[in-house]
């Protein structure tokens, strides 16, 4: 990441930065969009306990979403981790729909059920006196490491150019992190990810085993937890048929594959 996205000074050094910035700040005819904003260099979250072992087996969970949609530029790994852990300190209902969905997915991935209780989000790890929050035991990488938005909002103006240019960064992240389970949030994110997937083996309607950047992993593909359509939204525990009808059985199956080795 220091060589290809954010250098040691915190400056974005991506070779595609200018092309992506133009694609986000101009319309298809090339005219400037006065309502557009662009924030570059927003890195991933990697928890202190990402290299998790559960029941004696590695369980490295990587959540893959589209973008942060936030206006702050040049957000490094430490700052991104601090943001995620600040969300961990909140009650379930105080989090945004995205992070509520992440909490539910992580609970299922470690063999638990979705719920608002604090205890269900805590892990007891060998050799540690204090419990570890699930948010500190996973990683989250966005397909786009820059955000193009309508100024003053989180409404995305991201585009295929940005996704295509950033995909090698995501592949590099997967190569380094070696996830055993990828939880993909967003239909477009999953569609883009399939372009770098090989050796695909279907295990269910939303679950497959595949190789990405040379890494064999389980891939669970879902809508985004904050999807606009109620039928696709799963960032809450009640009135969320997608959570209970799709996410729960898929991640239960993923957990069983983990247990079986």
C-alpha positions in Angstrom: 0.0 0.0 0.0 2.9 2.4 0.7 4.3 1.8 -2.8 1.0 1.8 -4.7 -1.7 3.8 -2.8 -0.5 5.9 0.2 3.2 6.6 0.7 4.8 7.2 4.1 4.0 10.9 4.0 0.3 10.0 3.6 0.0 11.2 0.0 -1.9 9.2 -2.5 0.5 7.9 -5.1 -1.8 5.6 -7.1 -0.8 5.8 -10.8 -4.5 5.9 -11.8 -5.4 8.8 -9.4 -5.8 11.5 -12.1 -7.9 9.3 -14.4 -10.2 8.3 -11.6 -10.5 11.8 -10.3 -11.5 13.0 -13.8 -14.0 10.2 -14.2 -15.6 11.2 -10.8 -15.6 15.0 -11.2 -16.7 15.2 -14.9 -19.8 14.0 -16.7 -19.7 11.7 -19.8 -19.2 14.7 -22.1 -16.2 15.8 -20.1 -17.8 18.8 -18.5 -17.1 19.6 -14.8 -19.8 18.5 -12.4 -20.2 21.3 -9.8 -22.0 19.0 -7.4 -19.2 16.4 -7.4 -16.6 15.7 -4.7 -13.7 13.3 -4.8 -11.7 11.9 -1.8 -8.6 9.9 -2.6 -6.7 7.3 -0.7 -9.0 5.6 1.8 -7.4 2.4 3.0 -8.7 -0.8 4.5 -9.4 -1.9 8.0 -7.3 -4.8 9.4 -8.2 -5.8 13.0 -5.4 -6.5 15.4 -6.7 -10.1 15.7 -7.5 -10.7 12.0 -5.3 -13.8 11.9 -8.0 -15.6 13.9 -8.1 -19.3 14.7 -11.4 -20.9 15.6 -11.6 -24.5 16.7 -7.9 -24.9 15.8 -8.4 -23.8 12.2 -7.6 -20.5 10.5 -10.6 -18.2 10.1 -9.5 -15.1 8.3 -12.6 -13.0 7.4 -12.5 -10.3 4.8 -15.6 -8.1 4.2 -15.5 -6.5 0.7 -17.7 -3.5 0.1 -17.7 -0.7 -2.6 -16.3 2.5 -1.0 -16.5 4.5 2.2 -18.4 7.4 0.6 -16.8 9.8 3.0 -15.1 13.1 2.2 -11.9 12.6 4.1 -8.8 11.9 2.0 -5.6 10.0 2.8 -7.0 7.7 5.5 -4.3 5.2 6.5 -4.6 1.7 8.0 -4.4 2.9 11.6 -6.9 5.7 11.2 -9.3 3.3 9.4 -9.0 0.8 12.2 -9.7 3.5 14.8 -12.9 4.3 12.9 -14.1 0.7 12.9 -13.3 0.2 16.6 -15.2 3.3 17.4 -18.2 1.6 15.9 -17.5 -1.4 18.0 -17.8 0.7 21.1 -21.4 1.6 20.1 -24.5 -0.3 20.9 -25.8 -2.4 18.0 -28.8 -0.1 17.4 -26.5 3.0 17.4 -24.5 1.9 14.4 -25.3 2.7 10.8 -27.0 -0.1 8.7 -23.8 -1.1 7.1 -22.0 -1.8 10.4 -25.1 -3.5 11.8 -25.0 -5.8 8.8 -21.2 -6.4 9.3 -21.9 -7.3 13.0 -24.6 -9.8 12.0 -22.4 -11.4 9.3 -19.4 -11.8 11.6 -21.5 -13.4 14.3 -22.7 -15.9 11.8 -19.3 -16.5 10.4 -18.0 -17.6 13.9 -21.0 -19.9 14.5 -23.4 -17.5 16.3 -26.8 -16.0 15.6 -27.5 -12.4 14.8 -28.6 -10.3 17.7 -28.2 -6.9 19.5 -26.5 -8.2 22.6 -22.9 -7.2 23.4 -21.8 -10.7 24.5 -22.5 -12.1 21.1 -19.9 -9.7 19.6 -17.1 -10.7 22.0 -14.5 -13.5 21.5 -12.4 -15.2 24.2 -9.0 -15.8 22.7 -6.3 -18.1 24.2 -3.8 -16.2 26.2 -5.8 -13.0 26.5 -7.3 -11.9 29.7 -9.9 -9.6 28.1 -12.4 -10.4 25.4 -11.8 -9.2 21.8 -14.6 -7.6 19.8 -15.4 -9.2 16.5 -14.7 -5.8 14.8 -11.0 -6.3 15.8 -10.9 -9.8 14.4 -11.7 -9.3 10.8 -10.6 -7.1 7.8 -12.7 -4.9 5.6 -11.5 -3.7 2.1 -13.3 -1.6 -0.4 -13.2 -2.2 -4.1 -12.6 1.5 -4.6 -10.0 3.1 -2.4 -11.3 6.6 -3.4 -14.8 8.0 -3.2 -16.6 10.1 -5.7 -19.8 11.5 -4.2 -22.4 14.3 -4.5 -20.8 17.1 -2.4 -22.1 17.2 1.1 -23.6 13.7 0.9 -22.6 10.0 0.7 -24.5 9.5 -2.6 -22.0 7.8 -4.8 -20.8 9.1 -8.2 -18.4 6.2 -8.5 -18.1 4.5 -11.8 -16.7 1.5 -13.7 -13.4 3.3 -14.4 -12.7 3.7 -10.7 -13.7 0.1 -10.1 -11.5 -1.2 -12.9 -8.5 0.8 -11.9 -8.7 -0.1 -8.2 -9.3 -3.9 -8.8 -5.5 -4.6 -8.8 -5.3 -3.0 -5.3 -8.0 -5.3 -4.0 -6.3 -8.3 -5.6 -3.0 -7.3 -3.9 -4.9 -7.0 -0.6 -6.3 -10.5 -0.9 -2.9 -11.8 -1.8 -1.4 -10.4 1.4 -4.3 -11.1 3.8 -5.0 -14.7 2.6 -8.6 -14.7 3.7 -10.4 -18.0 4.2 -13.8 -16.4 3.9 -14.8 -13.3 1.8 -18.1 -11.7 2.6 -19.0 -9.5 -0.4 -21.5 -6.7 0.1 -23.1 -5.4 -3.1 -24.2 -7.0 -6.3 -21.9 -4.7 -8.4 -18.9 -5.4 -6.1 -19.5 -9.2 -6.5 -19.9 -8.9 -10.3 -16.5 -7.0 -10.5 -14.8 -9.5 -8.2 -15.8 -12.4 -10.4 -13.6 -11.1 -13.2 -10.5 -12.1 -11.1 -12.0 -15.3 -9.7 -11.0 -18.7 -11.0 -11.5 -22.4 -10.1 -15.0 -21.5 -9.0 -17.0 -24.3 -7.3 -20.7 -23.5 -6.5 -21.6 -24.5 -2.9 -25.0 -22.7 -2.7 -27.0 -20.0 -4.3 -24.8 -17.3 -2.6 -21.7 -19.3 -1.7 -18.8 -20.7 -3.7 -15.3 -21.7 -3.3 -12.9 -19.9 -5.6 -9.3 -18.7 -6.2 -8.6 -15.0 -6.1 -5.1 -13.7 -6.7 -3.8 -17.2 -6.0 -5.7 -17.5 -2.7 -8.3 -20.3 -2.3 -11.2 -18.9 -0.3 -14.9 -19.2 0.3 -16.9 -16.3 -1.2 -20.3 -15.3 0.1 -22.0 -12.7 -2.1 -24.9 -10.5 -0.9 -26.6 -7.2 -1.4 -25.3 -4.3 0.6 -26.8 -4.2 4.2 -28.1 -0.7 3.5 -29.6 -1.5 0.1 -32.5 0.9 -0.8 -35.0 -1.8 -1.6 -36.5 -3.3 1.5 -36.3 -6.8 0.0 -32.5 -6.4 -0.3 -31.8 -4.6 3.0 -30.3 -6.5 5.9 -28.9 -3.8 8.1 -31.3 -4.5 10.9 -32.6 -7.6 12.8 -36.3 -7.2 12.4 -38.3 -6.8 9.1 -35.3 -8.0 7.2 -36.3 -11.0 5.2 -33.0 -10.9 3.2 -31.0 -11.4 6.5 -33.0 -14.4 7.6 -33.7 -15.9 4.3 -30.3 -15.4 2.5 -27.5 -14.2 4.8 -28.2 -16.5 7.7 -28.3 -19.8 5.8 -25.4 -18.9 3.6 -23.0 -18.0 6.4 -24.2 -20.9 8.5 -23.1 -23.1 5.6 -19.8 -21.3 5.4 -19.2 -21.9 9.1 -20.0 -25.6 8.6 -17.4 -25.8 5.9 -14.9 -24.2 8.3 -15.8 -26.7 11.0 -15.4 -29.6 8.6 -12.0 -28.3 7.5 
